[in-house]
Amino acid sequence: MKSYSVRAIFRHGRVYEERLVLHFALSAADALRLAEREAHEYADALGNCEYLGLLQAYELPNGRLEEGSELFSLLRESDLEAADYLTSFFDTGHELQDEDVDVDSSD
């Protein structure tokens, strides 16, 4: 069995969630099948949550995970300058921090 970190995207009303979950599987395709089932279960358990159908799998290194182990990596080509890239994809000003999150009332 191999270890995979699988990223799934969810929507809670107006709040979007990117979630990484660990799965053990024989292949990336098997990990994605497990993740698909788990994503539906997660969304159903929360109630006001929609799984958006996007999964991305990343095979973790063999052996034990330790401090500094890479858990996920996504490469994306872009002609944007660094600051514009960060603003477009990661620092839009709409990210919620722990103290800001209230997904129950975000409709």
C-alpha positions in Angstrom: 0.0 0.0 0.0 1.1 3.5 -0.7 0.1 6.7 1.1 -1.6 9.6 -0.7 -2.6 13.1 0.3 -5.9 13.9 -1.5 -7.1 17.5 -1.8 -10.9 18.0 -2.1 -12.9 21.2 -2.4 -16.2 21.9 -0.6 -18.6 24.7 -0.3 -20.5 25.7 2.9 -22.8 28.4 1.6 -20.5 31.3 0.7 -17.4 29.7 2.3 -15.2 27.3 0.3 -13.0 24.7 2.0 -9.9 23.0 0.6 -9.3 19.8 2.6 -6.4 17.4 2.6 -7.0 13.8 3.7 -4.6 10.9 4.0 -5.6 7.7 2.1 -3.8 4.4 1.9 -4.2 2.7 -1.5 -2.5 0.6 -4.2 -2.6 3.4 -6.7 -3.5 7.0 -7.2 -6.7 5.9 -9.0 -7.6 3.8 -5.9 -6.8 6.7 -3.6 -9.1 9.0 -5.6 -11.9 6.4 -5.4 -11.6 6.3 -1.6 -11.4 10.0 -1.5 -14.5 10.4 -3.6 -16.5 8.3 -1.2 -15.0 10.0 1.9 -15.8 13.5 0.4 -19.4 12.6 0.0 -19.6 11.2 3.5 -18.0 14.3 4.9 -20.4 16.7 3.1 -23.4 14.6 4.1 -22.3 14.5 7.7 -22.0 18.3 7.9 -25.4 18.9 6.2 -24.9 22.4 4.8 -21.9 21.3 2.8 -21.5 20.5 -0.9 -18.6 18.5 -2.3 -17.6 20.2 -5.6 -16.3 17.2 -7.4 -12.6 18.3 -7.5 -10.0 15.8 -6.2 -6.2 16.0 -6.5 -4.0 13.2 -5.3 -0.3 13.4 -4.3 1.7 10.3 -3.5 3.5 10.7 -0.3 7.1 9.6 0.2 7.8 5.9 1.2 8.5 5.3 4.8 7.5 7.3 7.9 6.3 10.8 7.7 8.5 13.2 9.7 9.1 16.9 10.3 9.3 18.6 6.9 7.7 15.8 4.9 6.0 17.1 1.8 2.3 16.4 2.0 1.0 18.0 -1.2 2.4 19.7 -4.2 0.6 21.2 -7.2 2.5 22.7 -10.2 0.7 25.4 -12.2 2.1 27.3 -15.2 1.3 31.1 -15.2 2.4 34.3 -16.9 1.4 36.3 -13.8 4.1 38.1 -11.8 4.6 36.6 -8.3 2.5 39.2 -6.4 -0.4 38.9 -8.9 -0.2 35.1 -8.8 -0.5 35.1 -5.0 -3.3 37.6 -5.1 -5.2 35.6 -7.8 -4.9 32.2 -6.2 -4.0 32.4 -2.5 -4.3 35.9 -0.9 -7.4 37.4 -2.3 -8.4 39.1 0.9 -11.4 36.8 1.3 -9.6 34.0 3.2 -11.0 33.2 6.6 -8.7 32.6 9.6 -9.7 30.2 12.4 -11.3 33.0 14.4 -13.4 34.1 11.4 -14.8 30.7 10.4 -18.5 30.1 11.1 -19.7 27.8 8.3 -23.1 27.2 9.9 -24.2 30.8 9.2 -22.5 31.5 5.9 -25.4 31.1 3.6 
